[in-house]
Every structure is written in structure tokens, then in C-alpha cells.
């Protein structure tokens, strides 16, 4: 339970920074409901993004097999993963803008730029997440690697 709370807390802080950075883009606005936008964005990122990414990747695999291509190349795997991740990021942004009044994207450029910036930020988050979790658990008096062998 403590591990989940740490993961959510780290995600909330990182996503608040990410949305704030994205708000400097033309057509992207943060309003008075910023904290609610962060909660919605974090929930969508933790719950919806893995579902959308997995669904799109399975769909891609099925299409490849139906076309007689049993084995994908490394490049095709990377392109399908990239595409699925970008579409999942766009889905998270759409959900955040629909369910929070504190976040709005008002132009096509804003949608494209915000998707790319937030997608890039997700790579940074994936890179530092495990280290931050381990450090938080050490500070809280737990194991440095909770749930990991």
C-alpha cells in the first residue's frame, strides 16, 4: 500500500511539472482548476495510458500476423510502440481537457505540441521513476526495492 502511495505521489508531482511546462506552449492553458487537472491527468496516465498502449500494440500484432508477417523487424516494433505511445498520450490529454476545467488546449498546434512535449516528458518520468521510488522507500524506512527480487 505504501508503495502505491509513493508511486502516485511521485506521479502527481511529476505530472504537475509536466502540465506546467506544457502550458507555456501556444494554445495550451492552465486555469484555476490546475490541481484537479493534475489529478485527472495522473489518473488517466496511470490507468488509461497502459490500456490504450496495450490495445494498440495487440492490434498492430494481429494486423502483422494477418498479413503473413510472423516476425516483425526491430524498426517496425519501435515504430508501432512509438505510435501507440503517442496516441495514448493524446487520449490522456483529451480526457484531461474533457474532465477538468483547469486545463484547455485551444488550437491544432497546441494539441500537436502538447502531445509531443508530454510524450517526451513521459520518457524522462520512466527513466527516473524507479530511482525516485527506491529513494522514497529508503527515506520512509522500507526496502530500497519494494516488490522487486
N, C-alpha and C positions, 0 to 999 in steps of 0.2 A: 504494500500500500504506500509506504514511504517512497519507494522507487517511482511509482506512478505520479505521486505528487511532485517529486523533484523534476521528472520529465515534463510535466505540464507547466510548472513554474518557469523552467528554462525556455520552453516553447513560447510562453506568454511574453517574457521579456524580449526574446529574440524577435518575435513577430511584431511587437510594438515598435522596435527599432526599424524593422523592415518596412512596415507601413509608413512610418515617419519619413524614411528615406524616399520611398515611392511617392510621397505627397509633394515632393519638390518637382516632379515631372509635370509638364503642361497637361492639363485636363484631368489631373488626379487631385482630389480634395479630401482633406480630413476635417471633420467638424467637431461639434461639442460632444458627440457620442463616440469619441475616439476609443475610450476604454471598452465599450460594448463592441465596437468594430474589431478590436483586438481579440476579444473573447470569441466572437463569431468566426473570425479568420483562423484562430488557433484550433477551434473545434473542427472546422472544415478541413484544415490541413491534417490534423491527426486522424480524423475519421473518414472523410470523403476522398482525399487525395490517394491513399493506398488502394481504395476500392476502384476508383476510376483508372488509375495506372494499371492495376492488375487486369481489369476488364479489357482495356485497350490492348495490352500485351497478349492476352489469351486470344483475342480476336485476330490479332496480327499473326500469331502462330497458326491458328486454324486456317486462315487465308493462304498462308505459305504452304501448308500441308495439302490443302485442296488443289493448289496449283502444281502439285507434284514435286515441290522442292522440299525434300525431307530435311535438308541441312541448310541452315542459314549461315551466311558469312558473318565474320566479325563486324564488318561495316553495317550490314543490314540489321544486326542485333542492336548496335549502338544507335542507328537512326530510328528504329522503332521505339527504343527506350527514351530517346530524346523527344520524339513526337508525343509519346504517351505522357511524359512528364510535363511538357509544355501545355498540352490540352488539360491535364489535371490541374495545373496552376491556374489556367484560365477559368476552369469550373469553380475553383475556390474563390477567385476574385468575383465571379458572377454571384455566387452565394453570399459573399460578404457584402456586396453592394445591394443585393436584394433585401437582406435581413438586418441591415444596420443603417441608420441614418447618419452615422458619423463617418461614412466612407462613400465617396462617389467618384465615378470616372465619367467624364463628360465628352470625350472625343475618341475617335478611332485611334489616333496616335497615342492617347492615354492608355487605351486598352492594350495596344501592342507593346508599348514601352513598359508599362507596369507588369505585364506578364513576363517579359524578358528579365526585368530587374529583380522581380520576386523569385523567378525561377533560378537566377544566378545566386540569389541570397540563400535559396534552399540548399545549394551545393555547399556553401560556407557553413550553414547550420549542420548538415550531415557530417561535415569534416570535424567540427568542434564539439558536437553534441555528446559523444561518448566520453570525451575528456572532462567536460563540464559536469556530467552526471557522476563520474567517478570521484571528482574532487568534492562535489557536494556531499556525496555519501561519506567521504573521509571526514569532512567537517562536521557532519551530523553524527559521527561515531559509528557508522556502519562499515560494511565491507567496501573496499575500493571498486570491486567488480560485482555488483549485485546481479544475481541470476545468471552469471556467466561462469563457465568452467575454468 
